[in-house]
Amino acid sequence: MGSLAGGSCAWIVLPLIVWFSAFVHAQAPQAGRESLFLQSAAGILGRDYSDADTSYLLLDVNSGALLASRWQEYGKPIPLGSLVKPFTALAYADAYAYRYPVYECKGKASGCWQPVPHGKLDIAAAISVSCNAYFRQMAQAVSLEQVDPVAQSFGLELPDAASTSPNLIGLGEGWRISPIHMAQAYVELFHRKNQLGVGPILEGMRRSAQRGTGASVDREMKHATALVKTGTATCTHSPKSATDGFVVVLVPADQPEILLLMRVHGGVGAQAAQIAGQALGKMEE
């Protein structure tokens, strides 16, 4: 999701000088400390992303505090699509001595969202392209009893007791999680970056931003790189649509300061990534 240090430093240091002059007297809402960068992010989202088709939560990665939101009932559990995949992967890792498998995706023939085969994938590659075929095979090797402790550890709602393996990778509606809990779980995921099994997942999120389903994020930003996971799920709010697109973005990739969870009504995950990338790109200006 290459060398990140140079771009990230440029993004953190130079724009912060500009943001400092603009926001030196401002406090980030609910954060308990002055953070000019976080205040800038909240301001841009509130100004430019207030239409009915876009929902978002903005969190401080260091503290986990909710800084800004435009998401009705963000505490209500809903299907969040492929955003659940990293947590099913961790359940697999716990059960199999932290050795992730290599599976082959044959495209539509193996139940993937992409008709063209992804080919042989390891966990990082599978996360980056959100390969359904890979995760279908993985989910068949884990049980609800193995997923539940991971979900509890990350503060996530548990899958429905009747959930099948597709539900464990975000297909269907059997695993409903509140947006705020999902956002907090990804903050926690980064905080556990040195724990067994987590590194390859974060590497997959890095690759997603570089060349995977979340590649729009890195393309839209001028200096920074990101960690990204996309998802698509059945729409559960009004006005009714077939699907909603979701994306989780942590920036900058090497030492995230903010997490943005965004939903785009009537879209798919890649569209949500593009809109989130545009918002983040404005924060660099």
KALIN-V500452 format. One record per pair of residues at least 12 apart in sequence whose C-alpha atoms are under 8 Angstrom apart, sorted by sequence separation. I is the first residue (numbers start at 1). J is the second residue. D is the distance in Angstrom with one decimal. If there is no record, write none. Layout:
I/J/D + I/J/D
This chain:
24/36/6.7 + 27/39/6.8 + 57/69/4.5 + 105/117/5.4 + 106/118/6.6 + 162/174/7.6 + 163/175/7.2 + 190/202/7.5 + 232/244/5.8 + 233/245/6.7 + 248/260/5.8 + 249/261/6.5 + 23/36/5.7 + 26/39/7.2 + 56/69/5.6 + 57/70/6.6 + 105/118/5.2 + 106/119/6.3 + 118/131/7.5 + 121/134/7.4 + 232/245/4.6 + 233/246/7.9 + 247/260/7.9 + 248/261/4.5 + 55/69/7.7 + 56/70/5.3 + 57/71/7.0 + 104/118/7.5 + 105/119/4.9 + 160/174/5.4 + 214/228/5.8 + 231/245/6.0 + 232/246/5.9 + 247/261/5.7 + 248/262/6.7 + 262/276/6.8 + 55/70/5.3 + 56/71/5.8 + 104/119/5.2 + 105/120/6.1 + 144/159/7.4 + 159/174/6.1 + 160/175/6.0 + 210/225/7.9 + 214/229/6.7 + 230/245/7.7 + 231/246/4.9 + 246/261/7.3 + 247/262/5.4 + 20/36/6.0 + 23/39/7.4 + 42/58/7.1 + 55/71/4.9 + 104/120/4.1 + 105/121/7.4 + 159/175/4.3 + 160/176/8.0 + 209/225/7.3 + 213/229/7.8 + 214/230/6.3 + 230/246/5.7 + 231/247/6.1 + 246/262/5.6 + 247/263/6.8 + 260/276/7.7 + 19/36/6.1 + 23/40/7.5 + 103/120/5.6 + 104/121/6.1 + 114/131/7.9 + 144/161/7.6 + 158/175/6.9 + 159/176/6.8 + 209/226/6.0 + 213/230/6.6 + 230/247/4.3 + 246/263/4.5 + 19/37/6.6 + 102/120/6.6 + 103/121/5.6 + 113/131/7.2 + 157/175/7.9 + 158/176/7.9 + 209/227/6.1 + 229/247/5.7 + 230/248/6.4 + 245/263/5.5 + 246/264/6.5 + 102/121/5.5 + 103/122/6.9 + 112/131/6.2 + 113/132/6.2 + 144/163/7.7 + 157/176/7.0 + 158/177/7.9 + 206/225/7.9 + 208/227/7.3 + 209/228/5.5 + 228/247/7.0 + 229/248/5.3 + 244/263/6.6 + 245/264/5.1 + 16/36/7.3 + 50/70/7.3 + 102/122/4.7 + 112/132/4.6 + 157/177/5.5 + 206/226/6.2 + 207/227/7.8 + 208/228/5.9 + 228/248/5.6 + 229/249/6.8 + 244/264/5.7 + 245/265/6.6 + 16/37/6.5 + 19/40/6.9 + 101/122/6.4 + 102/123/7.2 + 111/132/6.6 + 112/133/4.7 + 156/177/6.4 + 157/178/7.6 + 205/226/8.0 + 206/227/4.6 + 208/229/6.9 + 228/249/4.7 + 244/265/4.8 + 245/266/7.0 + 38/60/7.2 + 46/68/8.0 + 100/122/7.2 + 101/123/7.1 + 111/133/5.4 + 156/178/7.9 + 205/227/4.8 + 206/228/6.4 + 227/249/5.6 + 228/250/6.6 + 243/265/7.2 + 244/266/4.8 + 245/267/4.7 + 246/268/6.9 + 247/269/5.9 + 100/123/6.3 + 110/133/5.6 + 205/228/4.7 + 226/249/6.5 + 227/250/5.1 + 243/266/5.1 + 244/267/4.9 + 245/268/3.7 + 246/269/4.9 + 247/270/7.9 + 46/70/8.0 + 157/181/8.0 + 205/229/5.8 + 226/250/5.7 + 227/251/6.6 + 241/265/7.3 + 242/266/6.3 + 243/267/6.0 + 244/268/5.8 + 245/269/4.1 + 42/67/6.9 + 111/136/7.9 + 140/165/5.7 + 156/181/5.9 + 202/227/7.0 + 226/251/4.8 + 227/252/7.6 + 241/266/5.3 + 243/268/6.8 + 244/269/7.7 + 245/270/7.3 + 247/272/5.7 + 42/68/5.7 + 105/131/7.6 + 107/133/7.3 + 139/165/5.1 + 155/181/6.4 + 156/182/6.7 + 225/251/6.7 + 226/252/5.3 + 227/253/5.3 + 245/271/6.7 + 246/272/5.6 + 247/273/5.7 + 106/133/7.5 + 139/166/7.2 + 224/251/7.3 + 225/252/5.6 + 226/253/4.3 + 245/272/5.4 + 246/273/7.6 + 249/276/7.7 + 105/133/5.4 + 224/252/5.7 + 225/253/5.4 + 31/60/7.4 + 38/67/7.6 + 104/133/7.7 + 105/134/6.2 + 136/165/6.9 + 139/168/6.4 + 155/184/7.9 + 156/185/7.1 + 224/253/7.6 + 247/276/7.7 + 104/134/6.9 + 136/166/6.4 + 139/169/7.0 + 154/184/8.0 + 155/185/6.5 + 235/265/7.5 + 103/134/5.8 + 154/185/5.2 + 235/266/7.3 + 31/63/7.5 + 136/169/7.0 + 214/247/7.9 + 31/65/5.7 + 103/137/7.6 + 135/169/6.4 + 154/188/6.9 + 30/65/6.6 + 31/66/7.4 + 154/189/7.9 + 232/267/7.7 + 233/268/7.8 + 30/66/6.7 + 31/67/6.6 + 232/268/5.0 + 30/67/5.9 + 101/138/7.9 + 132/169/7.6 + 231/268/7.0 + 232/269/5.1 + 29/67/5.4 + 231/269/4.6 + 28/67/6.6 + 29/68/7.3 + 230/269/4.8 + 231/270/8.0 + 230/270/6.6 + 86/127/7.5 + 85/127/7.8 + 230/272/7.7 + 230/273/6.9 + 92/138/7.2 + 92/139/7.8 + 95/142/7.7 + 206/253/7.0 + 82/130/7.0 + 89/138/7.4 + 92/141/7.3 + 85/135/7.3 + 92/142/5.9 + 88/139/7.0 + 91/142/7.1 + 95/146/7.2 + 92/146/7.7 + 216/270/7.5 + 220/274/7.4 + 91/146/5.8 + 214/269/7.8 + 91/147/5.2 + 213/269/7.5 + 214/270/6.0 + 217/273/5.8 + 221/277/6.4 + 213/270/5.6 + 216/273/5.9 + 217/274/5.9 + 220/277/5.1 + 221/278/7.3 + 215/273/7.6 + 216/274/4.8 + 219/277/7.5 + 220/278/5.5 + 88/147/6.3 + 91/150/6.0 + 214/273/5.4 + 217/276/6.7 + 218/277/6.9 + 221/280/6.5 + 222/281/6.6 + 87/147/7.7 + 90/150/7.1 + 213/273/7.9 + 214/274/7.6 + 217/277/3.9 + 220/280/7.7 + 221/281/4.4 + 172/233/7.6 + 173/234/7.6 + 216/277/6.2 + 217/278/7.3 + 220/281/5.6 + 223/284/7.5 + 171/233/7.4 + 172/234/7.6 + 186/248/7.9 + 222/284/7.2 + 87/150/6.8 + 170/233/7.3 + 217/280/7.9 + 221/284/7.3 + 87/151/7.0 + 183/248/7.4 + 187/259/7.2 + 127/201/6.7 + 124/200/5.3 + 128/204/4.7 + 183/259/7.4 + 123/200/6.6 + 124/201/5.7 + 127/204/4.9 + 128/205/5.7 + 183/260/7.8 + 123/201/6.9 + 124/202/7.7 + 126/204/7.2 + 127/205/6.4 + 128/206/7.5 + 183/261/6.3 + 124/203/5.8 + 125/204/5.8 + 128/207/5.4 + 129/208/6.4 + 77/157/7.7 + 88/168/6.3 + 124/204/3.9 + 128/208/3.9 + 88/169/6.9 + 123/204/7.2 + 124/205/7.6 + 127/208/7.2 + 128/209/7.7 + 125/207/7.5 + 179/261/7.9 + 85/168/7.2 + 124/207/7.7 + 128/211/7.7 + 129/212/4.9 + 130/213/7.0 + 84/168/7.0 + 85/169/5.0 + 128/212/5.0 + 129/213/5.3 + 84/169/5.9 + 85/170/7.0 + 128/213/6.5 + 84/170/6.0 + 128/214/7.8 + 82/169/5.8 + 83/170/7.1 + 81/169/7.1 + 82/170/4.8 + 81/170/3.9 + 82/171/7.5 + 80/170/6.6 + 81/171/6.2 + 79/170/7.1 + 81/172/7.9 + 79/172/7.6 + 79/173/5.3 + 78/173/7.7 + 79/174/7.6 + 79/175/6.3 + 80/176/6.9 + 78/175/7.9 + 79/176/4.6 + 80/177/6.9 + 78/176/4.5 + 79/177/6.4 + 98/196/6.6 + 99/197/8.0 + 77/176/4.9 + 78/177/5.3 + 80/179/7.9 + 98/197/5.6 + 130/229/8.0 + 77/177/4.2 + 78/178/5.9 + 130/230/7.5 + 76/177/7.5 + 77/178/3.7 + 78/179/7.5 + 128/229/7.6 + 76/178/4.9 + 77/179/7.0 + 127/229/7.6 + 75/178/5.0 + 76/179/7.4 + 74/178/6.1 + 75/179/6.4 + 93/197/6.1 + 74/179/5.3 + 75/180/5.9 + 74/180/5.8 + 75/181/7.5 + 90/197/6.4 + 90/198/7.4 + 86/201/6.5 + 64/184/6.6 + 57/180/7.4 + 64/187/6.7 + 59/183/7.6 + 59/184/8.0 + 57/183/7.7 + 61/187/5.7 + 1/128/7.5 + 83/229/6.4 + 82/229/7.9 + 83/230/6.3 + 82/230/6.5 + 83/231/5.3 + 82/231/4.3 + 81/231/4.8 + 82/232/6.5 + 80/231/6.6 + 81/232/4.9 + 82/233/7.8 + 80/232/6.8 + 81/233/4.5 + 80/233/5.6 + 81/234/7.9 + 79/233/5.9 + 79/234/6.8 + 79/236/7.9 + 78/236/7.0 + 83/246/7.8 + 83/247/7.7 + 81/246/7.8 + 83/248/7.8 + 80/246/7.1 + 61/256/6.4 + 62/257/6.5 + 61/257/5.2 + 60/257/6.1 + 61/258/5.1 + 60/258/4.9 + 61/259/6.1 + 59/258/5.7 + 60/259/6.5 + 58/258/6.9 + 59/259/5.1 + 58/259/5.8 + 59/260/6.6 + 1/203/6.7 + 58/260/4.8 + 1/204/6.6 + 57/260/5.9 + 58/261/6.6 + 1/205/6.2 + 56/260/6.9 + 57/261/5.2 + 1/206/3.2 + 56/261/5.5 + 57/262/6.6 + 1/207/2.3 + 56/262/4.3 + 1/208/5.1 + 55/262/5.6 + 56/263/6.3 + 1/209/4.9 + 54/262/7.1 + 55/263/5.0 + 1/210/4.1 + 54/263/5.8 + 55/264/6.6 + 1/211/6.5 + 54/264/4.9 + 1/212/7.7 + 53/264/5.7 + 54/265/6.4 + 11/223/5.1 + 53/265/4.8 + 10/223/6.4 + 11/224/5.4 + 53/266/7.8 + 10/224/7.6 + 8/223/6.5 + 7/223/5.1 + 8/224/4.8 + 7/224/5.4 + 8/225/6.6 + 7/225/7.2 + 38/257/7.8 + 4/224/8.0 + 38/258/7.0 + 4/225/6.9 + 1/226/7.6 + 1/227/7.2 + 45/279/6.9 + 44/279/7.3 + 44/282/7.5 + 41/280/7.7 + 44/283/7.1 + 12/252/8.0 + 11/252/8.0 + 41/283/6.1 + 40/283/6.8 + 8/252/5.9 + 8/253/7.5 + 8/254/7.3 + 4/253/7.5 + 5/254/7.1 + 4/254/6.9 + 15/284/6.1 + 15/285/7.2 + 11/284/6.9
